Amino acid sequence: MNVLSFYKISRAALTIFLSALMLFSSVSKSDTKEFTKLPYLLVGAGVASLAAAASIIYIYIYKERLQKKNVASPARHPEIKNENAPDHQVQKKAEKNEPSEKVSVVLDFDRCLMKDNFCYPHRDTSIAQVKVSENDFGLKSPRKDLNAFLDDQRVRLSIASFGRKDIINKALDLVIDEKHRDKIIVKTPQDVGGRDWYHPNPANKNKMIEQIAQETGIPFERTILFDDNSRNLTDTQKIGVASQYAEPFDENSLNVAKGFINKHSGVRH
C-alpha cells in the first residue's frame, strides 16, 4: 500500500469517526439514558471508526488482488525470449521480424579478418602503396559474406587490432558496401593512449572493447570477440565478454557468430 492510498483510507476513517461522534452526540441529547455519558460516546465512536477502517483496508486489498488475478497475460510469440520487454512490444517486433536486442561482434584484423599478418609487412609502407585484395581475407567471399552478415539489423561489427588503422580502413573499404561502412567501428592503439603497432599497456583488447561498448550501447554480455591471440581471449573473458579463437575468421567462424547473435538478440531467424 502506497502513501496516497494510506492517506485516502485515513481520511475516510476520520470522516466516519466524526460522523459516528455526531450520531452518538445527537442520541445522547435524546431521552435514551444509556448514551448520556461522554466516555460511552467516545468508545462507541472509536469502535465504529476502527471497524470502518478495517473494512476499507480489506476492500482495498481484496480489490487489488482481484484485479491482478483477472489480468490475463497475453500470449508470447514462441520465438521471443526477451522477458523484460512489454508483451505488446515484443509481439509487434516479432511480427515485423525486427531485433529486440543488438549484438556486438568484434574481430581482430591480422590472422583473423585477414588470413595472414597483413599489417606487419606494411608497417612502414605508404598507405597509397598498400595493395589489398579479397584473397587476403579469411573468408573466401568476403564481400558477399560480410555484407550479408551486416544486412542483419541485429549485428554491430567492430575491429579491434594492434595494427595500423589506415590499413584496416582501406581493407574494409574494399569489401564493405557504402550503406554498412559507417556502422563499423575500428579501434587501434591510438584510441587507447598508444601508437599503432605499439601494444597498449596492458597489452590486451579490453580498453578497445570498453570503448566499443560505450559507443554502441551494447553491453559486454551481448559482445563476442574473435581473435587469434589466446591472451586477448582470456583477458576479454575476465570482463564478461564472450570470446572465440579464429585463425582466421572463416566460414566456420561466421557461423559461430550467427549462433551467438541468435542466442543473445532475443529473436531467432
C-alpha positions as CSV (number, residue, x, y, z in Angstrom):
1,M,0.0,0.0,0.0
2,N,1.5,3.4,-1.0
3,V,1.4,6.7,0.8
4,L,-1.5,8.1,-1.3
5,S,-3.7,5.0,-0.6
6,F,-3.0,5.2,3.2
7,Y,-3.9,8.9,3.1
8,K,-7.2,8.2,1.4
9,I,-8.1,5.4,3.9
10,S,-7.1,7.5,6.9
11,R,-9.3,10.4,5.6
12,A,-12.2,8.1,5.2
13,A,-11.8,6.6,8.6
14,L,-11.6,10.1,10.2
15,T,-14.8,11.1,8.3
16,I,-16.6,8.0,9.7
17,F,-15.3,8.7,13.2
18,L,-16.7,12.3,13.1
19,S,-20.0,11.1,11.7
20,A,-20.3,8.5,14.4
21,L,-19.4,11.0,17.1
22,M,-22.1,13.4,15.8
23,L,-24.6,10.5,15.7
24,F,-23.9,9.5,19.3
25,S,-24.0,13.1,20.4
26,S,-27.5,13.5,18.9
27,V,-28.6,10.3,20.6
28,S,-27.2,11.5,23.9
29,K,-29.3,14.5,23.8
30,S,-32.4,12.4,23.5
31,D,-34.3,10.6,26.3
32,T,-32.1,7.5,26.0
33,K,-30.1,7.4,29.2
34,E,-27.6,4.7,28.2
35,F,-25.6,7.2,26.0
36,T,-25.6,10.3,28.2
37,K,-22.0,9.9,29.4
38,L,-19.1,11.1,27.2
39,P,-16.9,8.0,27.7
40,Y,-19.5,5.8,26.2
41,L,-19.8,8.1,23.3
42,L,-16.1,8.1,22.6
43,V,-15.8,4.3,23.0
44,G,-18.7,3.7,20.7
45,A,-17.4,6.1,18.1
46,G,-13.9,4.6,18.3
47,V,-15.2,1.1,17.8
48,A,-17.2,2.2,14.8
49,S,-14.3,4.0,13.3
50,L,-11.9,1.0,13.7
51,A,-14.5,-1.3,12.1
52,A,-15.0,1.1,9.2
53,A,-11.2,1.5,8.7
54,A,-10.7,-2.3,8.8
55,S,-13.5,-2.7,6.2
56,I,-11.9,-0.1,3.9
57,I,-8.5,-1.7,4.1
58,Y,-9.9,-5.2,3.5
59,I,-11.9,-3.9,0.5
60,Y,-8.8,-2.1,-0.9
61,I,-6.6,-5.2,-0.6
62,Y,-9.2,-7.6,-1.9
63,K,-9.9,-5.3,-4.9
64,E,-6.2,-5.0,-5.7
65,R,-5.7,-8.8,-5.6
66,L,-8.8,-9.4,-7.7
67,Q,-7.5,-7.0,-10.4
68,K,-4.2,-8.8,-10.5
69,K,-5.8,-12.1,-10.7
70,N,-8.2,-11.1,-13.5
71,V,-5.5,-9.6,-15.7
72,A,-4.9,-12.1,-18.5
73,S,-1.3,-12.5,-19.7
74,P,-1.1,-12.1,-23.5
75,A,0.4,-15.0,-25.3
76,R,4.1,-14.6,-26.1
77,H,5.5,-15.1,-29.5
78,P,7.2,-18.6,-29.4
79,E,10.4,-17.1,-30.8
80,I,10.7,-14.2,-28.3
81,K,12.8,-14.8,-25.2
82,N,13.2,-11.2,-24.0
83,E,11.2,-11.4,-20.8
84,N,11.9,-7.8,-19.9
85,A,10.1,-6.2,-22.8
86,P,6.3,-5.5,-22.6
87,D,4.3,-8.2,-24.3
88,H,2.7,-6.0,-26.9
89,Q,6.1,-4.5,-27.9
90,V,7.7,-7.9,-28.2
91,Q,4.8,-9.2,-30.3
92,K,5.0,-6.2,-32.5
93,K,8.7,-6.7,-33.1
94,A,8.2,-10.4,-33.8
95,E,5.6,-9.6,-36.4
96,K,7.9,-7.2,-38.2
97,N,10.8,-9.6,-37.8
98,E,12.8,-6.8,-36.0
99,P,15.6,-7.5,-33.5
100,S,14.7,-6.9,-29.8
101,E,18.4,-6.5,-28.9
102,K,21.6,-5.7,-30.9
103,V,24.7,-7.8,-30.6
104,S,28.3,-6.6,-30.9
105,V,30.7,-8.8,-32.9
106,V,34.4,-7.7,-32.6
107,L,37.1,-9.0,-34.9
108,D,40.8,-8.9,-34.7
109,F,42.4,-7.9,-38.0
110,D,45.7,-9.7,-38.6
111,R,45.4,-13.5,-38.9
112,C,41.7,-13.1,-38.2
113,L,39.7,-11.0,-40.6
114,M,42.8,-11.2,-42.8
115,K,44.1,-14.7,-43.2
116,D,47.8,-13.7,-42.6
117,N,49.6,-11.0,-40.7
118,F,48.8,-8.2,-43.1
119,C,49.8,-5.0,-41.2
120,Y,53.3,-6.0,-40.1
121,P,54.8,-6.4,-43.6
122,H,53.3,-3.0,-44.4
123,R,54.2,-1.3,-41.1
124,D,56.4,1.3,-42.9
125,T,54.6,1.3,-46.3
126,S,52.8,4.3,-47.5
127,I,49.1,3.7,-47.5
128,A,48.9,4.5,-51.2
129,Q,51.3,1.7,-51.9
130,V,49.4,-0.9,-49.7
131,K,47.6,-3.3,-52.0
132,V,44.6,-5.2,-50.7
133,S,42.6,-7.9,-52.5
134,E,39.7,-10.2,-51.5
135,N,42.1,-13.1,-51.4
136,D,43.8,-11.6,-48.4
137,F,40.7,-12.2,-46.2
138,G,39.9,-15.3,-44.2
139,L,36.5,-15.6,-45.9
140,K,36.5,-17.0,-49.4
141,S,33.9,-14.5,-50.4
142,P,34.4,-11.6,-48.0
143,R,32.3,-9.0,-49.9
144,K,29.3,-11.3,-50.2
145,D,29.5,-12.9,-46.8
146,L,30.3,-9.7,-44.8
147,N,27.6,-7.6,-46.4
148,A,25.0,-10.3,-46.0
149,F,26.1,-10.5,-42.3
150,L,25.7,-6.8,-41.9
151,D,22.2,-6.8,-43.5
152,D,21.1,-8.4,-40.3
153,Q,19.9,-5.4,-38.2
154,R,20.9,-7.2,-35.0
155,V,24.6,-7.0,-35.9
156,R,27.0,-4.3,-34.9
157,L,30.5,-5.1,-36.3
158,S,33.8,-3.7,-35.0
159,I,37.5,-4.2,-35.5
160,A,39.9,-4.2,-32.5
161,S,43.5,-4.5,-33.6
162,F,47.1,-3.6,-32.7
163,G,47.8,-2.8,-36.3
164,R,47.5,0.3,-38.4
165,K,44.1,2.0,-38.6
166,D,44.6,3.4,-42.1
167,I,45.4,-0.1,-43.5
168,I,42.4,-1.6,-41.7
169,N,40.1,1.1,-43.2
170,K,41.5,0.5,-46.6
171,A,40.7,-3.2,-46.4
172,L,37.2,-2.6,-45.2
173,D,36.6,0.0,-47.9
174,L,37.4,-2.8,-50.5
175,V,34.7,-5.3,-49.3
176,I,32.1,-3.4,-47.3
177,D,29.2,-1.7,-49.1
178,E,28.7,2.0,-48.5
179,K,25.4,1.5,-46.6
180,H,27.2,-0.5,-44.0
181,R,30.6,1.2,-44.0
182,D,29.9,3.9,-41.5
183,K,28.5,1.4,-39.0
184,I,31.8,-0.4,-38.5
185,I,33.9,0.8,-35.6
186,V,37.7,0.5,-35.9
187,K,39.8,0.6,-32.7
188,T,43.7,0.5,-32.6
189,P,46.3,1.5,-30.0
190,Q,46.0,5.2,-31.0
191,D,42.4,5.1,-29.5
192,V,43.6,3.9,-26.1
193,G,46.6,6.1,-25.4
194,G,49.2,4.4,-27.5
195,R,50.6,4.3,-31.1
196,D,49.6,1.9,-33.8
197,W,51.9,-1.1,-33.9
198,Y,52.9,-0.5,-30.3
199,H,50.9,-2.6,-27.9
200,P,49.0,-0.6,-25.2
201,N,49.5,-1.3,-21.5
202,P,48.1,-3.7,-20.6
203,A,48.6,-5.5,-23.9
204,N,45.0,-6.7,-24.5
205,K,41.8,-5.6,-26.2
206,N,39.8,-4.8,-23.1
207,K,40.1,-1.0,-23.4
208,M,39.1,-1.1,-27.0
209,I,36.1,-3.3,-26.3
210,E,35.1,-0.9,-23.4
211,Q,35.1,2.0,-25.9
212,I,33.1,-0.1,-28.4
213,A,30.5,-0.9,-25.7
214,Q,30.2,2.8,-24.8
215,E,29.8,3.9,-28.5
216,T,27.3,1.2,-29.4
217,G,25.4,1.0,-26.1
218,I,25.7,-2.8,-26.3
219,P,26.7,-4.4,-23.0
220,F,29.5,-6.9,-22.6
221,E,27.1,-9.9,-22.2
222,R,26.0,-9.3,-25.8
223,T,29.5,-8.9,-27.1
224,I,31.8,-11.5,-28.6
225,L,35.5,-11.2,-29.7
226,F,37.1,-13.3,-32.4
227,D,40.9,-13.3,-32.1
228,D,43.9,-15.5,-32.9
229,N,45.7,-14.5,-29.7
230,S,44.8,-16.6,-26.6
231,R,45.8,-13.9,-24.2
232,N,43.4,-11.5,-25.7
233,L,40.7,-14.1,-25.5
234,T,41.4,-14.9,-21.8
235,D,41.6,-11.2,-20.7
236,T,38.4,-10.4,-22.5
237,Q,36.6,-13.2,-20.7
238,K,37.6,-11.5,-17.4
239,I,35.3,-8.5,-18.2
240,G,32.4,-10.7,-19.2
241,V,32.8,-10.7,-22.9
242,A,32.5,-14.0,-24.9
243,S,35.5,-14.9,-27.0
244,Q,36.2,-17.3,-29.8
245,Y,39.5,-18.4,-31.3
246,A,39.6,-17.7,-35.0
247,E,42.7,-18.0,-37.2
248,P,41.4,-16.8,-39.5
249,F,37.8,-15.6,-39.3
250,D,36.4,-18.0,-41.9
251,E,33.0,-19.5,-42.8
252,N,33.0,-21.7,-39.6
253,S,33.7,-18.6,-37.5
254,L,30.9,-16.7,-39.3
255,N,28.5,-19.5,-38.3
256,V,29.7,-19.3,-34.7
257,A,29.0,-15.5,-34.8
258,K,25.5,-16.1,-36.2
259,G,24.8,-18.6,-33.5
260,F,25.8,-16.1,-30.8
261,I,23.6,-13.5,-32.3
262,N,20.6,-15.8,-32.4
263,K,21.2,-16.7,-28.8
264,H,21.6,-13.2,-27.4
265,S,19.5,-11.0,-29.6
266,G,16.1,-12.2,-28.4
267,V,14.8,-13.1,-31.9
268,R,15.6,-16.2,-33.9
269,H,15.6,-16.0,-37.6
